[in-house]
Amino acid sequence: SSKSSNSPCLEFHFLTLFPDLFPAVLGTSLLGRAQEQGLASFTTHQLRDQAKDKHRTVDDTPYGGGAGMLMKADVLYAAWQAIVPERNPKTRTLLLSPQGPRFTQKRAHELLAYDRLVLICGHYEGLDERFIEECVDEELSIGDYVLTGGELPALVIADTVTRLIPGVVGNPASVADDSLENGLLKSPQYTRPRVWRDREVPEILLSGNHTAIAAWRDAESRRRTQAKRPDLWEAFLASGASLPPKKKS
């Protein structure tokens, strides 16, 4: 099946030194299906192809001294301009960087507003600041830790955003019920067998009373968030969300 003309394909472009890292992830599961259905496209761009010297040099020593190497602004710009020949409000250039704000489910939804996402995968000690000032619309981090490069964060963002595109996940309710969609963690889930290693499925889930089940799931979602992710719980309360009714003693 193909995507309808009134719902354009979301393009992802990855500027990277290691394009071989991408196909296995991008061609598998929901991401592969999204491409087959014309809902998303994924293109990798080898940064070395834009280097002008015979060694295909993409990095150099930092002015002022210091450890490590920096990615060159001119090479990055040539690769970027090949994808973005002129500024377009429907194109967003993202740099995967620990200096950016934390990537969230909310931001993933907001990125659906664009037609094209250009993800810059940094390496070495970073990028020449002039390229960031000239071309990058925003920096995003997937967590407060150091990775070898920006490829894994870029894939995380592509996966998160792609599964939100209408039609990618077969049952829209699966997306709506995901953890974090409403700011809370998902309630516990169970399947057959009914008893496993003396552990029974909660009786309420076998009752057939969908109103009671929904109430139980909501309460468990809140309880679990408060216990496992107090940071999310505080943010949930700060957002003005209501507390569950107190149980009668």
N, C-alpha and C positions, 0 to 999 in steps of 0.2 A: 504494500500500500504506500502511496505517496502523500506528501504533505500538501494541503490545499494552498492555492495561490495567495489567499489572504493571510496566511500564517507563514512568513518567510523562514527559511532555514537559518539557524543561529550558527555563525561561523566562529570557530576557535582557531587562532593562529599562535603557534608556539615558536618563539625565537630561542634557539638552544644550541649548545655545542654537542649534545648527545641525542640526536633524533632517534637513534635505535632503541632508546628506553620507552618510547611511546606506543608502538603498534600493538603490543600484547595487551595493554590495558584498554586502549581506545577501540580495539576491535572485538572486545569481549562483552558479553552480558548486555545490559541496558545501553551502554555506549555504542556497541556494535549495532544494536537494533535501531538506535536513534539515527545512525548514519544510513542504514538500509532504507529507512522510511523517509529519508530526506528531511528529518527534523533538526539535525545538527551535522556540521562538517568539521573535521579536524585536519589541520595541515601543519606539518613541522617545517621549519626553515633553519637550515644549517648556517650558523653565523659565520663560519669560516669561508663560506662561499663569497662573502662580501669583502674579505681581506684582499689587499692589493699586492702584497709581496709574495714571493714564491714559497715562503714558509707558511703562508696563510695565518699570519699572526693576528690574534684577537686581543692580546693583553700586553701591558707594559708596566714598568716600575712606576710607583707613585712619586709625584713631585713632592719634595720636602722630606723624602726618605720614609722608611717604615717597612714592615715585613710584608711579604706577599706581592701579588700583582693585581692590577686593576684592568677591567675590560674597557676597551678603547671606545670613546664616544663616536668616532667617525665610522667604525665598523658597525656598531650598534645602530647608528642613524641610517646607514645605507640599507640595512636589513629591514628596519622599521618602515622607511619610506617606500620600499618596494611593496609593502602591504597597505600603507596609509599614504598615498601620494598627496592627499590634501586632507585638512581637518574635516571631520564629519561628526556631528553630534550623536550619531547612532553607532559610532565606533568608540570603544573604551580601551585604553592601553593600561595594563596592570603590570606592576613590578612586584614579584614575589620577594619580600624583604622583611627581616625582623623589625625594621623601623616602621612598618605599617601597622595600622590597627588590626585587631584580631578578626579574622574572617568568621562570619556568623551565618546562620540560616537566613536571617533577615536580609543580609547583604546579598546572599545568593538569589533570593527572590528579586531584589532590585536590579541585579545584573541582567535579568531576563528582558529588561526594557531596551537593551542594545541589540543591534543586528550582528555586530562583530566584536569579539573580544580578542585583544592581542596580549599574550602573556609572555613577559620577558623573564627568562630563566637565567638568573645571575650565577656567577662562579667566582672562584678565587676570593680576593678580599672585598670584592664589590665592583661597582660601576663608576665610571667617571661621572661626577655630579652634574656636569653640564648636560649630559644626555637625559638624565632624570628631569632636570628643570625644563628642558626643551620638549620632551616627548611623552613623559609618563603622566597619566591622569591621576592615578592613585597607587599607593603601595599597600599591599596586603600581606599579613602574616598568618600562618596556620597554627602558631604556638611559640612560646618563649623557649626555644631551643635552637641549636645550630645544626643545619643540614649541609651536605656536601655542595648542593646546588639547588636551583629553583625548580627543577623538573618535577620532583614529587609534590611540592605544594601546587604547582600548576595543574597536575593531574587531579589532585584533590578538589580544586576549584572547578575544573571541567566536569568532574563526576557529579559534584553537588548541584551545579547549575543545570546540567543536562537532564537529570532525573526530574527536574521541576517543569521542564518543557511539556505543555499539554500533549498527550498522546504517547509519551515515552514509557511511562508506567501504565500498564494495562488497566489497573483499577485505580482511579483517582483517589479513592478513599484511603488507599495504602499510603499515599503521600500526605494526605491531610492528617492521618493518625500517627505519623512518624514522631519520634522523640524530637523535642525542641520546636516543632511547628507552632505550638501554642505557648512556648516558653517553658514547658515542663517536660520531664522524662516520661517515657511510655510506661504504662502499667505492666505488671508481669504477664507473660504469655505462656500458654500450656497447650499441648496436643496429646494424642494417644501415645502410650497407654494411660489409662485413667489412674492406675497406681504403679509407681516405679520406685523400687528400693524403699518400700514402705512410705513413700511420699505420695499423698493424694492430691488430685486437682481440687482447688477450692470449690466447695459445694455450690456456691452461688453461680458459677459458670455452667453448671449442669442443670440449672433450674428452668431455663427457657424463658425466664422473666427478663426481657431485654431492657426494660427501664431500670430494674434493680441491678442488672449487670453493668449498665452504663454508669450508674451511680457508684458502684464498687470500683470500676476502673478509674473513674475520676478521682475518687478518694485515694486509691493506691498510687495514682500518678503524682498526686500532691505529696503524699507521705514519702514516696520514694525520692522525689526531688529534694524534699527538705532534708532527708537523711544522707543522700549520696552527693548532692550538689547544692550545698547551702548558698553558694554564690548565685546560682540560677534562681533559687527560691527567693532570695532577697530582691533580685531584679524583678521577679514575677510580682512580688508584693508592691514594689516601688512603682510598677506600671499601673497600679490601681486595680489589679485583679482582685476578685472577691475571695474571701476565705470560705472553705466548705462549712456547712452548718454543723454546729457541735452536736455530737451524739448524745442522745438522752441516756442518763444513767439509770 
